[in-house]
Amino acid sequence: MNSFKLLQTSHQKVTESFSLIKNSVDRYLPLNQDKKYSPIELEYYDALSDRFIRSIEIFLKFFRSYNFYLSAESTDTIRDLLNRMEKLGLISGTNIWMEMREIRNKIVHDYLPDQIYTLYESIINKYWPEIENTFRIINSKVKHITNEGD
């Protein structure tokens, strides 16, 4: 697969993932720290965290595809990749993406019941604005690349 086609495919996956997490964010209701939620009541929050996890991975894959499209080479580490994306203006900062990846890893590998309130507040108030802004920039860059190819 050529690098342009790879970029288009990766962009489509980012778009689909963004749509899912946006749906969860739009329906978000803050958790009441004093309430004991039933498993059914927590399903929405589980969906939000799952969509967050997947979106971070899909965005990282897009960054790899974008980097490959621009330079036909891959980076050695996630930090190197994120530093390059920051220099290219796709993300606001490497540190917030490293933090999101760390949170993603914690969700995947550890169930965090004592941190669940803070986790969802961080996803909504800190990470979602970054994801939303990055998606807007990605769309602009891909549109520009597509228009150049026409």
Secondary structure, DSSP 8 states (H G I E B T S, - for coil): --HHHHHHHHHHHHHHHHHHHHHHHHT-----TT----HHHHHHHHHHHHHHHHHHHHHHHHHHHHHHHHHS---SSHHHHHHHHHHTTSSS-HHHHHHHHHHHHHHHHS--GGGHHHHHHHIIIIIHHHHHHHHHHHHHHHHHHHHHH-
